[in-house]
Amino acid sequence: MNFAFVSGSVALDLVGTVQSRRDDPLDLLTTSADLSEWTASSGVLDEPAAATGADLAAAVHLREAVYRLMLASADHAPYPAEDCATVNRAADPNPVRTELRPDGTVRHQGTVDAVLSTVARDAIQLLTETPELVKECAAPRCTRLYVDRSHRGSRRWCDMTRCGNRAKAAQYRSRHA
């Protein structure tokens, strides 16, 4: 699967599993195997968690609730109560277990519920501590949300190697046409 982890937040990286939301949405989480792969590819777990169809439904439900909450935050609108309840339910179980080893490495382990709890807690932290840092990519077709931690808060693209390069190349072509 072609997951991208450029958002600066595991919650926003989960939201980013739907690409081009406005034009031609492409959902990268369509099977439980996709979710299993995402749990490890995201770095939340060291090894993929075994996901079920119910886990996939819960992850997609959480993903969409987080997306709507982030949009409400950007619009300075009240948070939808149903979406708050979804995120709070997901945050309730214990998050991923993190263990420091004597060799200085860290081990991350847990179930899909633990992964979703970690994601939900990350979303809550973003919404309550730094909501002003969440932005949407300026590329016309990209709908990825990201955390702008740049020095001046002027980051425009979710990822310079993808959307940023495309935008700069298009600007160059239009100037030299």
Salt bridges, closest charged atoms under 4 A:
ASP13 OD1 - ARG144 NH1 3.92
ASP23 OD2 - ARG141 NE 3.19
ASP27 OD1 - ARG63 NH1 2.84
ASP46 OD1 - HIS108 ND1 3.28
GLU64 OE1 - ARG21 NH1 2.84
GLU64 OE2 - ARG63 NE 2.74
ASP83 OD1 - ARG68 NH2 2.79
GLU99 OE1 - ARG97 NH2 3.06
GLU136 OE2 - ARG22 NH1 2.98
ASP148 OD2 - LYS135 NZ 2.59
